[in-house]
């Protein structure tokens, strides 16, 4: 395989002397060491099942419901916003390994410990898959062993990637990162047909998990089209990619969502709005390449353009409201402004603080510069082409990360091969210096400062005095200990902050009105209205819920950022009144210790719409 000469030539030993099994063992040991460190760091959760994010708790609840008999195609949360239930759009692909491990371990450990073990192990197993995939991608990009091994080492020390693979991080973000790396492997595969199939299958799986894969599907299609224009042999790659992407996406949609899923339009997930353009692309690309021919650059351009225009035309017909580009507008003005716009992980870089902006940009920018240098230094065309493809994909991924914070991990993964190449080239150059002290000091400095972890750490030190736009919560009200008093209550419907909802579902038998999951716009809006309206109006809002029976209890944790936003925007609302310890008469405090406040909702006789009768 052709490769750039710098990293794997010179004073380093020849890679041929290293057996394949030795390489595999080394990669496995690095992954195992990383897993051991993370299990140690998260050891407290091994007894209490503490989730870092409410989405992880909701994922476990979805798996539980499935294992307890809920239909495979029904992913709704029926204990959210009763009696209607809370609609969801999450994929069973993510549920499957969690459920499988629980079923396997349950006879040995019992139900509770099996859940803990599955939630701890599944992210680490996904990290193992990503580790092998990154090694393969870096080897296809640079050749040899040293760049791939360094890429693996960088992966297993990059906090912006590892944060999605820690124990109990069972939501879908790890899957997205892994599928991005798999698609990169397909883009770099010297066997073009296999490469197109690999990338297409990875994007098809990713699309079933999240519609956030749509820009990446277009990005890979564009990169493959560009390669096809300059090399007719790559027509096989884009044809295989298109056919596998469209065909695989349709098949997975029908299998995982049901036969009618391809006829229903949703803007926030793979549905009729997107699947038919993908199918059109799958049919049009091979057909156009065959009919228009691939004998010249012009013909190859016309063929790929025809397939792209066909897909775009079908999207104009099938997209409907999804053509607006922002599916979250359907939430309504209240939920959109007071909930969605406050979810920082879904917002662009210019809405983040200085600290987070640097963490998003620096590792990806370092990788992009490194990849461009690797392409410039490559002496063979095939090696240069591979680096150029990585640079194009990384540029697109960085653009997505600038628009959406949570996409940064994908960009950082795509940056690893180039960063590893440049670091190894620098290390080799330093080893040619005559002074040992200088070699040691500069090598250590480069290793500390120019790795993704080093860049992030240095940026944190530089910006340590800068004020962030949102301070972290001083108390985690989602812990098992703080939610324990809820288990003493009779089974009820709770009016609680959105971010508390999933943990309440997991740790108790109660129902909640809303969680931070956008398809339940009615529940989200009701929770926001209840906490932000004046107490007398909030009472009417809360009593309309639960099929007209109202909520049984109201919960609040004043240190949650969600509640702080409500108080700041609505100083005369219910949340602000409860912070001042002035609950209305229709809320009877339940004795508790700690920051979690519980109130019994007391039905009131008809009263004038005045604040006075409600206030103590």
PyMOL commands that set and color helices and strands:
alter all, ss='L'
color gray80, all
select helices_A, chain A and resi 15-17+20-41+45-48+54-67+92-109+111-142+146-155+159-162+173-188+192-209+211-230+232-257+259-263+272-292+297-318+320-324+327-331+333-338+340-342+344-346+349-351+354-377+381-403+405-414+416-431+436-449+452-462+480-488+498-507+521-532+535-543+561-569+574-579+612-614
alter helices_A, ss='H'
color red, helices_A
select strands_A, chain A and resi 493-495+511-512+553-557+587-590+596-601
alter strands_A, ss='S'
color yellow, strands_A
deselect
rebuild
show_as cartoon
